[in-house]
């Protein structure tokens, strides 16, 4: 088997697995390669940015309202694209690290909605700020955004909001709770990034705020992932096609009462989940028994 075939098989396996974190990582890496490939082709063959500049015009999010109205798709595309390698690496590490923790607790289906909504919240807050505040209006024509930072901040704050006492081990530092990691990132964003890159800092804050609100709403029973589920189901039906032939109706047999989940059982499962989350907040994930970890994993991956 050739190396190219092996890589392609790995790629298909990750996409078909349905793991949203892996798919987001792949998309971001592919966009990075594509953008920089345009730069290399321009440098070696075409020259004068004839390929790279038009491509970036379709990806970069600009703060100027008229540019946004003529290129509304940049609201989505910009949050999957990076031009610098270290910008990409940092965002993907944070996405993978915090995304894995969040997925274990609330399931895979919440990762994409939180990523998309966080990126949109950051973009909208940045655009509004540069068109409202006098101190920023003077540079509105030149401000542009690129990268997944706002979307990743939504994942980070969402995870820290859900399990603030969850402890991780950092190299050279030791055990640190998620709430302190999130707090340090916010402080750096406000005090350092705001001075050197105000547009980026505002977008990061927008993503962080969305992540906090998303999880708080989920905790009180408001699931913002439902519209994404419905949209995904619609797209699957749209592209699945219809098989020619007679229309056949299948009737699913009702499961035996012993195999159905009763309302009482559902309430007991929810009570157990609440107790497990309370213990994680107080003592960390490692305090759970093997049985509790397995139960939490099964419950979090229910559709």
N, C-alpha and C positions, 0 to 999 in steps of 0.2 A: 504493500500500500504506500502510495506517495505521500509526502508531507502535506501537499496541497489538499489531497483527498481527505487526509486525517483531520486537518483543520476545519474543512468544510463539514465533515461529519460531526465534529464537536460543536460547531456553530449551530447546525440543525438540531442537534440534541438539546442544546440550551434553549433554543426558541420553542421547540415542541414541548419542553418540560413545563411551560407555563409559569416558570419562576420569574416574576416581574423584575426583581432586582437584577438578575442576570441579563434579561432583555434590555433593561435600561442601560446597563454597563456596555453591552454590545453596541447599542445605537450611538451612545456618546463616543465610543472609540472609533466607530465607522465614520461618524461625522468629522471627527478630528483628522483622520487619515485623508478623507476626501478634501477637506479644506486645504490641508497642507500639500496634498497632491496637486491641486490647482496652482498653488504657489510655485511648486517645483517645475511644472509644465510651462508656466509663464516664464520662469527664469531660464530654462534650457531651450525652449522652442519658440514660443509665441512672443514673449516679452511685453513690456509696458502694461502688465496687469490686465490684459484683454480677456482672460478667463477668470482670474481670481476676483477682480473688482466687481463684475456683474453678478457673480455667484454670491458674494458677501452682501450685496445690495438686497438680495432676497432672504437673507438670514438675520442680519443685524437688526436689533430693535432700536429704533430711534425715539428720542423723547419729544420731538416735534410732532404736534398733532396731525398736521397734513401728511407727513411721511407715514404715520401709523395708519391713517385712513386709506392711503393708496397701497399699503403693504400690510394688511391686517394679519396675514399668516405668520409674520415675524413674531407675533405674540407667543406662538407655540414653538416655531423652529429655533429661536434663539436659545431656549433652555436645554437644547440637546447638542449645542455646538461649542467647541473650544478651539482656540488658536494656539495657545501656549501649553507646553507639555506639563509644567508644574501646576498650572491652573486645573488641568484635566485630572492629574494624578490626585491632588488633594480632594477634589470634589468626589471622585470615584471611591476613594478610601472612606470618606465620611458616609457616602451613600451605602456602600457595602456593609460597613461596620454598624451604623445605627439602623439601617434598613433590615438587617438580619435580626436584630433584637426586636424591632417593632413587629416584624412578620411573625415571630414566634409567639407574640402575645395577642395580636388582633387579626392575624391571618394575611395571606398574600393579596387578597382583593382590595385592601386599603392602600397599598403602596403606590400604585399608579394615580389614583385620585388625589392623594396627598401631594405627590410630586408635581402633577399638572397644576392643581389649585395653588400650591405654593409658588410655582414659577409665575403664574398669572397674577397673583397678589403682589409679588415683588415688582413685576413689570408695571402694573397699574399704579402702584404707589410711587414709583420712580417718575413715570410720565406725569402724573398729577402734581408732584412736588416741583418739577421743573417748569410747569406751566402755571403755578400758583404763587410760589414764594419769590419775592423780588430779588433776593440774593442769588437765586439760581436761574432766573429767566434770561439773564444776559448770555448764558452759554447753552441755552436750550437747543439751538440749531446744530451744535457740535456733539451733543451727548448721544452715546450709543451703548447698548448692552449686549453682551454675549456670554453665555455660560450657564451652568446648572446651579450656581451658588444659591439663588433664592429657593429653588426647588429642594435642594439638599438641606438648607436651613429649616425648611418646613418638616423634613424627616427628622432632623436632629431635635428640634423643639418638641415635635410630636412625641418622640420616644421619651425625652426627658420629662414631659408632662405626664405621660402614662405611667412610667416607672421611675420616678426621680431618685429612689434609693438604690436602684440597680447599680452594682459595683463592677467595674472593669479594672484590669491591671494594665497600667501604662509603663512602657519601658523607661527605666531610670527614675520613675516616680513612684510606682506601686499602685495599690488599690485606690480608685477614685470613683465617687458616685456620679451618675450621669448628670444630675442637676448642677454639679459644680463645673463639669465640662461645658455644658450649655451656657452657664453663666459667664465663664471665661470667654467663650466665643462671642457672646453678645457684647461684653465690655470692650474687647479688642475691636469689634466692629464699630462701636460707637465712638471710641476714643482715638483709634488709629486710622482705620479705613475711612472714616467719615472725612478726615482731613485730606487724605491722598486721593480718594476715589469716592466722592459723595454719592454719585449715582449708584454705584455698586453697593455702598453701605445702606442706602435707603431701600434698595431692592432686597437686600438680605433681611432687613428688619420686617419688610412686608411678608416675606416667606416665613420668617420665624413666628410672626403674629398669627398667620394663617394656620401653622402647625399647632400652635397652642389652642386656638379656637376649635379646630377640627377635632382634636382629641377630647376636649371638654364637651363638645356637642355629642360626640359618640358616647361618652360616659353617661349622659342624661337621656340617651335613647334616640338621638337624631343622627341617622347614618347618611352622611354625604356621599357615600360610595354608591348608593342605589341608582342614581341617574347614569353613572358610568357602567354599572352592571346591565342596565336596560339598553344602553347604547351599544355595548359589546354584543349582547344577544341579538339586537337588530342587525348589526353588521354581519354576524355569523349567518343569520337566516338569509340575508341579502345575497351573500356570496356562496351559499351552500348549494344553490341550484335546486331545481325540482326534477324528479325522475319522471319520465314519461310512462304512461300506462294507467290502468284503472286506479281510482282513488280507494284506498283501503283504510279503514278506521280500526285502530287497535285499542282494545280496552284493557287497561292495566288492572290486574287483580288486586284487591285490597289486602294488605299485609295482615297476617294474624295478629290478634291483639297483643300477644306476647312479644311481638317484634316491633310494635309501634311505640313511639315515644309519647307518653302521656303528658298532659300539662303539669301534673305533679312531678314527674321525672325531670321535665324541663326546668321547673323551679328549683329542684334539688341541685341540678347541674349548675345553674346560674349562681346559687348560693355558694357552692363549692368553689367556683371560679372567683367569686368576690373574696372569699376567705384566702385563696391562694395569692391573689393580687395584693391583699393587705399584708400578707406575710412577706412578699417580695419587697414591698415598700419599706417594711420595718427591718428585715434581716438580709435582704438580697436573694437573688435567684438560687444561689448555691445552698440555701437553707432548706430547699424543697427536697422531699423524698423522691426516689426514682419513679414511684407510682404517680406522684403528683405532677412531675415533669411530663410523663407520658400522657396523663389526662389533659394537661394544659395544651400539649402539642396537638392531640387529636381534636380538642374543642376548637382551637384557634384555626384549624384548617377545614372546619365545616363550611360549606357554601350556603 
